């Protein structure tokens, strides 16, 4: 019985010693960093969607989603005017506004892409969250895209965040 108590005491001491040697500080600090990123304050930014534009065939990939001049915009997008009041392309005043564009690769799958939110975090970074939905195969290809118009007072580095 004495041997059982000694073994039990020895095992308990080893477990207690191992528990005391764990480093809860690094674990807590990692959790605190994770929580602080998750709890970062974000401010919604008002935007409007640029309607009745198409991506030109000469465009493959955008080097920057932020478009600040009409010349750059016109290099990327063409007007897709249709009949009626709703058929005119949305007017963009590049002296007061800029555009954030999302252009996906050409696909023969029915794909829609649309903005979900535009927010600025505490670091001044602007985060555009968008979603894409992929459907059935089509007999033609398209370039899923959208462009939003933002007031120039909302300035910062643009980050795109896709949710599916």
C-alpha positions as CSV (number, residue, x, y, z in Angstrom):
1,X,0.0,0.0,0.0
2,X,2.9,2.3,0.8
3,X,4.3,1.7,-2.7
4,X,0.9,2.7,-4.2
5,X,0.9,5.9,-2.3
6,X,4.4,6.7,-3.3
7,X,3.7,6.0,-7.0
8,X,0.5,8.1,-6.7
9,X,2.4,11.0,-5.1
10,X,5.2,10.8,-7.7
11,X,2.7,10.8,-10.6
12,X,0.7,13.7,-9.0
13,X,4.0,15.7,-8.5
14,X,5.0,15.1,-12.1
15,X,1.6,16.3,-13.4
16,X,1.6,19.3,-11.1
17,X,5.2,20.2,-12.2
18,X,4.2,19.8,-15.9
19,X,1.2,22.0,-15.4
20,X,3.3,24.7,-13.7
21,X,5.8,24.7,-16.5
22,X,3.2,25.5,-19.2
23,X,3.5,29.0,-20.5
24,X,0.0,30.6,-20.3
25,X,1.4,34.0,-21.1
26,X,2.1,33.2,-24.7
27,X,-1.2,31.5,-25.0
28,X,-3.1,34.4,-23.5
29,X,-1.2,37.0,-25.5
30,X,-2.0,35.1,-28.7
31,X,-5.6,35.0,-27.7
32,X,-5.6,38.7,-26.9
33,X,-4.0,39.6,-30.3
34,X,-6.7,37.5,-32.0
35,X,-9.5,39.1,-30.0
36,X,-8.2,42.6,-30.7
37,X,-8.1,41.9,-34.5
38,X,-11.6,40.5,-34.4
39,X,-12.9,43.3,-32.2
40,X,-11.4,46.1,-34.3
41,X,-13.9,48.9,-34.8
42,X,-15.0,49.2,-38.4
43,X,-17.0,52.1,-39.8
44,X,-19.4,51.6,-42.7
45,X,-18.6,53.6,-45.9
46,X,-21.4,54.7,-48.2
47,X,-21.0,53.7,-51.8
48,X,-23.1,53.4,-55.0
49,X,-22.9,50.8,-57.7
50,X,-21.7,51.9,-61.2
51,X,-24.3,50.5,-63.6
52,X,-24.2,49.9,-67.3
53,X,-20.5,49.3,-67.8
54,X,-18.7,46.3,-69.2
55,X,-15.0,45.2,-68.9
56,X,-13.1,45.7,-72.1
57,X,-11.6,42.6,-73.8
58,X,-8.1,44.1,-73.5
59,X,-8.2,43.9,-69.7
60,X,-6.8,40.7,-68.1
61,X,-6.1,41.6,-64.4
62,X,-6.3,44.8,-62.4
63,X,-3.1,45.8,-60.8
64,X,-5.0,47.9,-58.3
65,X,-8.8,47.8,-57.6
66,X,-8.8,51.5,-56.8
67,X,-9.4,53.6,-59.9
68,X,-8.9,57.4,-59.4
69,X,-9.0,58.9,-62.9
70,X,-11.5,58.8,-65.7
71,X,-8.6,57.9,-68.1
72,X,-7.8,54.8,-66.1
73,X,-11.5,53.9,-65.8
74,X,-12.0,54.3,-69.5
75,X,-9.1,52.0,-70.2
76,X,-10.8,49.3,-68.2
77,X,-14.5,49.8,-68.7
78,X,-16.7,50.6,-71.7
79,X,-20.3,52.1,-71.6
80,X,-23.1,49.6,-72.0
81,X,-25.9,52.1,-72.7
82,X,-29.4,50.7,-73.1
83,X,-32.8,52.3,-73.8
84,X,-34.8,54.1,-71.2
85,X,-33.9,56.2,-68.1
86,X,-32.2,53.3,-66.4
87,X,-30.1,52.6,-69.4
88,X,-27.6,55.4,-69.0
89,X,-24.3,54.5,-67.4
90,X,-23.9,55.9,-63.8
91,X,-22.1,59.2,-63.8
92,X,-18.8,59.3,-62.0
93,X,-17.2,62.6,-61.0
94,X,-13.5,61.7,-60.5
95,X,-12.8,65.1,-59.0
96,X,-14.9,64.0,-56.0
97,X,-15.1,60.3,-56.3
98,X,-13.1,57.2,-57.1
99,X,-14.0,53.6,-58.1
100,X,-13.2,50.3,-56.6
101,X,-13.6,47.5,-59.2
102,X,-13.7,43.7,-58.8
103,X,-13.1,41.8,-62.0
104,X,-13.1,38.0,-61.9
105,X,-11.5,35.8,-64.6
106,X,-13.4,34.9,-67.7
107,X,-15.7,31.9,-67.2
108,X,-18.3,29.8,-68.9
109,X,-20.1,29.2,-65.6
110,X,-23.0,31.4,-64.7
111,X,-21.3,33.6,-62.1
112,X,-22.5,36.7,-60.2
113,X,-20.4,38.9,-58.1
114,X,-21.7,41.7,-55.9
115,X,-20.6,44.0,-53.0
116,X,-21.6,43.1,-49.5
117,X,-20.0,45.9,-47.4
118,X,-17.4,48.6,-47.5
119,X,-15.8,49.4,-44.2
120,X,-12.8,51.3,-42.8
121,X,-10.9,49.8,-39.9
122,X,-9.0,51.6,-37.1
123,X,-5.8,51.4,-39.2
124,X,-7.5,53.4,-42.0
125,X,-7.6,50.4,-44.3
126,X,-10.7,50.2,-46.5
127,X,-12.1,46.7,-46.8
128,X,-14.5,45.8,-49.6
129,X,-16.3,42.5,-48.8
130,X,-18.0,40.9,-51.8
131,X,-19.6,37.6,-52.6
132,X,-19.5,35.5,-55.7
133,X,-21.9,32.8,-56.6
134,X,-21.2,30.2,-59.3
135,X,-24.0,28.4,-61.1
136,X,-24.4,26.2,-64.1
137,X,-22.3,25.9,-67.3
138,X,-23.2,28.3,-70.1
139,X,-22.6,28.2,-73.9
140,X,-20.7,31.5,-73.7
141,X,-18.1,33.2,-71.5
142,X,-18.5,36.3,-69.3
143,X,-16.2,38.4,-67.1
144,X,-18.1,38.7,-63.8
145,X,-17.5,42.2,-62.3
146,X,-18.8,45.2,-60.5
147,X,-17.6,48.7,-59.8
148,X,-18.6,50.8,-56.8
149,X,-18.3,54.6,-56.5
150,X,-16.8,56.0,-53.3
151,X,-16.4,59.6,-52.1
152,X,-12.7,60.7,-52.1
153,X,-13.0,61.8,-48.5
154,X,-12.9,58.0,-47.7
155,X,-9.2,57.3,-48.5
156,X,-7.1,54.4,-47.5
157,X,-5.4,51.2,-48.7
158,X,-8.0,48.9,-50.4
159,X,-8.3,45.3,-49.3
160,X,-10.6,42.9,-51.1
161,X,-12.3,40.2,-49.0
162,X,-14.2,37.5,-51.0
163,X,-16.9,35.4,-49.4
164,X,-18.4,32.5,-51.2
